[in-house]
Amino acid sequence: MLIGTPPLELPDPPLADGQIALRAWDETDVASLVEACNDPLTSRYTSVPIPYTPEDARRFIAFGRSSSALPLAVVRADDLSVVLGAAGLHAVSLTRRRCEVGYWTAPWARRAGVAGRALEIIAAWGLGPLGLERIDLYAEPENERSHQVAMGAGFRRGALVKSGIALRGRRYDVIRFTRLRAPTDEEK
């Protein structure tokens, strides 16, 4: 983040589809964050600290948003206090009009379409009102469920990126998935 650069603005109106909504994290989410981030699958495929403590959650809530990151809580649309997961844009470059996206689903919300819905919502907002032209998503080769979610949300499978991410002192290969902004009628 550049000094003096304001954090990315929260979407207004908030992002939602009638079943889920994406909103800013707040102090009431600490217990849900701790429980979800201590789940073996969440910690396996994300960079959350192990173990994940209430202090980690509070630090994430306080400092997560910046000029290049917009982490959002995925919640039930009819009860914004029920955390279902997370979706966020990071490595955002408004000048280059690109970013990366990440997401996870809480164990109690898996296999209900939450990740796919959240990814579709945040990607459509990023490629629409935010003005991005490209969003990349990285998933480990064996994380087939994440591959399905990405492709279901309009991302195209790309190349294997050798040593593409570092987690807990190890490098991992990842597959890049990409979604591009659709050209307007004037651009066709």
C-alpha positions in Angstrom: 0.0 0.0 0.0 1.3 3.5 -0.8 1.5 5.8 2.1 -1.6 8.0 2.2 -3.5 5.8 -0.2 -7.0 5.2 1.2 -8.4 1.7 1.6 -10.6 0.3 -1.1 -14.2 1.4 -0.6 -16.8 -1.1 0.5 -19.3 -1.9 -2.2 -22.4 0.3 -2.0 -25.0 -1.0 -2.0 -23.6 -4.1 -0.2 -23.1 -7.2 -2.4 -25.9 -9.7 -2.1 -28.0 -12.1 -4.1 -31.0 -12.8 -1.8 -29.4 -15.9 -0.2 -25.9 -14.6 0.8 -24.4 -11.2 1.4 -20.8 -9.9 1.5 -20.1 -7.3 4.2 -17.1 -5.9 6.1 -15.8 -8.0 9.0 -16.5 -6.7 12.5 -15.8 -7.5 16.1 -18.9 -9.7 16.4 -17.3 -12.1 13.9 -14.3 -13.1 16.1 -15.7 -16.4 17.4 -16.8 -17.5 13.9 -13.5 -16.6 12.5 -11.6 -18.5 15.1 -13.8 -21.6 14.7 -13.7 -21.5 10.9 -9.9 -20.8 10.6 -9.0 -23.6 13.0 -10.8 -26.1 10.7 -8.2 -28.4 9.1 -9.4 -27.7 5.5 -9.4 -23.9 6.0 -5.9 -23.9 7.5 -4.6 -26.3 4.8 -5.5 -24.2 1.8 -5.1 -20.7 3.3 -2.4 -18.7 5.0 -4.2 -18.3 8.4 -2.0 -18.8 11.4 -2.1 -22.2 13.2 -3.6 -22.2 15.7 -5.9 -19.2 14.9 -6.6 -17.2 18.0 -9.1 -14.5 18.9 -6.1 -12.0 18.7 -5.5 -13.2 15.1 -9.1 -12.5 14.3 -9.1 -9.1 15.8 -5.9 -8.1 14.0 -7.4 -9.4 10.7 -10.6 -7.4 11.3 -8.6 -4.2 12.3 -6.0 -4.3 9.5 -7.4 -6.4 6.7 -8.7 -3.7 4.4 -6.2 -1.6 2.5 -5.7 0.1 -0.9 -4.9 -3.3 -2.4 -7.1 -5.7 -0.4 -10.8 -6.0 0.4 -11.6 -9.0 2.6 -15.3 -9.5 3.1 -17.4 -11.8 5.4 -19.9 -14.0 3.5 -23.1 -14.1 5.6 -26.7 -15.2 5.3 -28.7 -12.5 3.6 -31.6 -12.9 6.1 -29.3 -12.8 9.1 -26.1 -10.8 8.6 -24.6 -12.1 11.9 -24.3 -15.7 10.6 -20.8 -16.1 9.0 -20.7 -18.7 6.2 -17.2 -18.0 4.9 -15.0 -15.3 3.4 -14.4 -13.8 0.0 -12.0 -11.1 -0.9 -9.9 -9.3 -3.5 -6.2 -8.9 -2.9 -3.2 -7.7 -4.9 -5.6 -5.2 -6.3 -4.1 -2.8 -8.8 -6.7 -0.2 -10.0 -4.0 1.2 -12.4 -3.4 -2.2 -13.9 -7.0 -3.1 -13.6 -6.3 -6.5 -12.1 -6.4 -8.4 -8.9 -6.5 -11.9 -7.3 -9.4 -13.3 -5.4 -9.6 -15.8 -2.6 -12.3 -17.4 -0.6 -13.1 -20.1 2.0 -16.3 -21.6 3.3 -16.9 -22.3 7.0 -17.3 -26.0 7.8 -20.9 -25.6 8.8 -21.7 -24.0 5.4 -19.9 -26.4 3.0 -21.6 -28.1 0.1 -24.4 -25.6 0.0 -23.2 -23.5 -2.9 -21.9 -20.7 -0.7 -18.4 -20.4 -2.2 -19.7 -20.4 -5.8 -22.3 -17.7 -5.1 -19.8 -15.5 -3.2 -17.1 -15.9 -5.9 -19.6 -15.0 -8.6 -20.9 -11.9 -6.7 -17.4 -10.5 -5.9 -16.0 -11.2 -9.4 -19.0 -9.5 -11.0 -18.5 -6.5 -8.8 -14.8 -6.4 -9.4 -15.2 -6.7 -13.2 -18.1 -4.3 -13.2 -18.4 -1.3 -10.8 -14.8 -1.6 -9.5 -13.5 -1.4 -13.1 -11.1 -4.3 -13.2 -10.4 -6.2 -16.4 -8.8 -9.4 -15.0 -9.2 -11.4 -11.8 -6.9 -14.4 -11.1 -7.6 -17.2 -8.7 -5.0 -19.7 -7.6 -5.8 -23.2 -6.3 -3.6 -26.2 -5.5 -3.8 -29.0 -8.1 -5.4 -31.5 -5.6 -8.1 -29.0 -4.5 -10.7 -30.2 -7.0 -13.6 -28.7 -5.2 -12.0 -25.2 -5.6 -11.4 -25.9 -9.3 -15.2 -26.7 -9.7 -16.2 -23.5 -7.8 -13.9 -21.4 -9.9 -15.1 -22.8 -13.2 -18.7 -22.6 -12.1 -18.2 -18.9 -11.5 -16.9 -18.2 -15.0 -13.2 -18.6 -14.4 -11.1 -20.4 -17.1 -8.5 -22.9 -16.0 -5.0 -21.8 -17.0 -1.5 -23.0 -16.5 0.2 -24.8 -13.6 2.3 -22.2 -11.8 5.4 -24.0 -10.3 6.1 -22.9 -6.8 3.3 -20.4 -7.1 2.5 -19.9 -3.4 4.4 -20.1 -0.2 2.6 -21.4 2.9 4.2 -22.0 6.2 7.7 -22.2 4.8 6.9 -24.4 1.9 6.4 -23.6 -1.8 3.4 -25.2 -3.6 2.4 -25.5 -7.2 -0.9 -23.9 -8.0 -3.2 -23.8 -11.0 -4.2 -20.3 -12.2 -7.8 -19.6 -13.1 -8.7 -16.3 -14.8 -11.9 -14.4 -15.4 -11.8 -11.4 -17.8 -14.2 -8.6 -18.1 -16.6 -9.2 -20.9 -16.2 -6.6 -23.7 -19.0 -4.0 -24.1 -20.9 -3.8 -27.4 -18.7 -0.8 -28.3 -15.6 -2.8 -27.8 -16.7 -5.7 -30.0 
